[in-house]
Amino acid sequence: MLMKFTVLAIGILASGSALSQMQVQKPIEITAGAVFFTGDRDDADLGFLLGLDYYMNKAYGSQTMPFIGVRYHRGEDGGLDLNTYGVHVGARYGLPANPGSTGNFYLKGALGYYNSDIDVDDEWGLGGFAAAGYEMQNNLSFELGYQIGPSVGGYDNKSFYGAVTFRL
């Protein structure tokens, strides 16, 4: 009896997990925005941000979409250029929308391996970002977030950002 139950349970779990995945429509997201540095670099000029993410399969009924991607942001402070780039993995959680709404609020976060490069030095290490956004029905989103990169040359690499994203 236990053997039959075990085989049945394994079969249900295996078929359920295979069927419970669905492909994300328009899985590629392009991000562009402005960077506002904080901490050691709060007097830095306005920087810019570029990103590219790929959303992977998600479970039916789930509001969470995992993604992988790359990100680059740049700024200048007193003649020093700061370039940060890296790869990350993350998840986006869509907050439930009201019927008939014109869009959807979401939360998003990622961790990755980043390089912070100032004219005189560079450092690889842990970095990432957290954001809140609003996606309209045409796959255009507006996002506000906070990002960190490895400290380098005595400078913290932290910033707020505002971005526009588009999914294709």
FENHUCOR-V869028 format. One record per helix or strand of 2 or more residues. SS is the DSSP state (2 for helix, 1 for strand). FROM is the first residue (numbers start at 1). TO is the last residue. Records with the same first field share a line. If there is no record, write none. Layout:
SS = FROM-TO + FROM-TO
//
This chain:
2 = 2-19 + 39-41
1 = 21-22 + 28-37 + 47-55 + 58-59 + 64-77 + 80-94 + 103-118 + 121-136 + 140-152 + 155-167
//
